[in-house]
Amino acid sequence: MTPIRYNRYLYTRSAQPYKLLPYLLLLSVLLVLSGCGANNGPAGSGSSSPSTSSAPAAGAESSKAHKLTIMLDWYPNAVHSFLYAAQSNGYFAEEGLDVEIQMPADSNDALKLVAAGQVDLALSYQPQVLMARGEQIPVKSVAALVRHPLNHLMVSADSGITRPGELSGKQAGYSSIPLYEAMLHTMVKNDGGDPGSLKLIDVGFELIPALSTGRVDGIMGGFINHEQLILEQEGHPVRSFNPVDYGVPDYYELVLVASDQGLQESREYFQKFMNAARKGQQFAAQQPEQALKLLLEHQDTTAPLDEAIEKRSLEILLPLMDAGEQPFGYQDTASWENVRKWLSESGLLAEDIESADAFINL
């Protein structure tokens, strides 16, 4: 059974003021709650529960692990193996951290909650961080986890379509997300096709059945380490096109995000988190079978994993997460500027947004 698919992407093209209302309301509620809870832990502690115990003796806190919360972008899967390796192998504990890994009820939650200070860290996507900055959402990427796009344009292998430009005049399924639309238009145009002739169909989260049943000629939003593998396993081989080969900048598919305020208050702990995460990724690279075992032990019961799919997924992911001579998580200035420029040219980002404000290396 195919797991339930969440919407990996949040932000839309519009930058109208009404887009800020949900966040302003959320922040207002949080301010009221913080004013009522005088015993709440310090900002950035990752704890949202009021303390009912008396103050600890002097020096007692120094011996306790510092609590951090991280919210995933989706249900636990192969891309998160490094986190569970760091947790299970005690790498977080070695850094003096008590890390709680949370799964979002909706994948749209992660950036909103980290911006509001309800979680310390969250997993998101490079374009979304920039668009969030454009919406005045104070978040910043602190590490690039997957360094290249997993989201590829996919067509059935027997469709006769051999390049993106040949989608001109045909039906393309996507989840009504402006980023997907921009990627499709860029790829088709760059390949000599007519993006204006594309017939875009909102298929929601039903990307797999939309393509396998022939409802659409291609899909945008499917990941090569998930949807493509499932389609092939179900007897529907696909041909996939890397957006980087057709005019879309080589973006970081997955990034680790903190809030601006969180970085001011907890940067030392975020650095410790990355120290442990790097050990976790090294373990996953050196012992992928053991890392996969640890992941499967933490799979969510509402989204059970297919071991064969996750094994192949990890094989695809590991080289795409490798930063080469740089440490795991390193972010390149040119990458952020290239993505910012493309988003602006595509009408998804205001020109006055500075790429340098959207990330920091830890």
FENTA-V672346 format. One line per field, one symbol per residue. ss: DSSP state (H for helix, E for strand, L for the rest). psi: psi as a letter, one per 20 degrees, with the letter a starting at -180 (. if undefined). burial: I if it has 9 or more other C-alpha atoms within 8 Angstrom, else O. Layout:
ss=???
psi=???
burial=???
This chain:
ss=LLLLLLLLLLLLLLLLHHHHHHHHHHHHHHHHHHHHLLLLLLLLLLLLLLLLLLLLLLLLHHHLLEEEEEELLLLLLHHHHHHHHHHHLLHHHHLLEEEEEELLLLLLHHHHHHHLLLLLEEEELHHHHHHHHHLLLLEEEEEEEELLLLEEEEEELLLLLLLHHHHLLLEEEELLLHHHHHHHHHHHHHLLLLHHHLEEEELLLLHHHHHHLLLLLEEEEEELLLHHHHHHHLLLLEEEELHHHHLLLLLLLEEEEEEHHHHHHHHHHHHHHHHHHHHHHHHHHHLHHHHHHHHHHLLLLLLLLLHHHHHHHHHHHHHHHLLLLLLLELLLHHHHHHHHHHHHHLLLLLLLLLHHHHELLL
psi=ppqpproiqgqrhqkqhihighhggghgghhgghhhnijqrqqiiipjpqpirrpqqpihhhiqqppqpppriaqpahijhhghghghjjhghhjkqopppqpqhpiihghghhhijhqhqqpbqghhgghghhjkomqppiqogoiqphoqppqqhjiipiqhhiipirppprkkphggggggggggghjjanhiipnppojcjlgghhghijhrhrqpipqijfgghgghhjkmqrpqpphhilipqnrogpqpqrqghhhhhkhghhghghghhhhghgghhhmhghhhghghijqphimqqohgghghghhggghiipjciqqpipppghghhggggggghjjipqhjpphhiirqp.
burial=OOOOOOIOIOOIIOOOOOIIOOOOOIIOOIOOOIOOOOOIIOOIIIIOOIOOOOOOOOOOOOOOIIIIIIIIIIIIIIIIIIIIIIIOOOIIIOIIIIIOOOIIOOIIIIIIIIIIIIIIIIIIIIIIIIIIIIIOOIIIIIIIIIIIIIIIIIIIIOOOIOOIIIIIOIIIIIIIIIIIIIIIIIIIIIIOIIIOOIOOIOIOOOIIOIIIOOOIIIIIIIIIIIIIIIIIOOOIIIIIIIIIOIIIIIIIIIIIIIIIOIIOOIIOIIIIIIIIIIIIIIIIOOOIOOIIOIIIOOIOOOIOIOOOIIIIIIOIIIOIIIIOOOOIIIIOOOIIIIIIOIIIOOOIIOOOIOIIOIIIOO
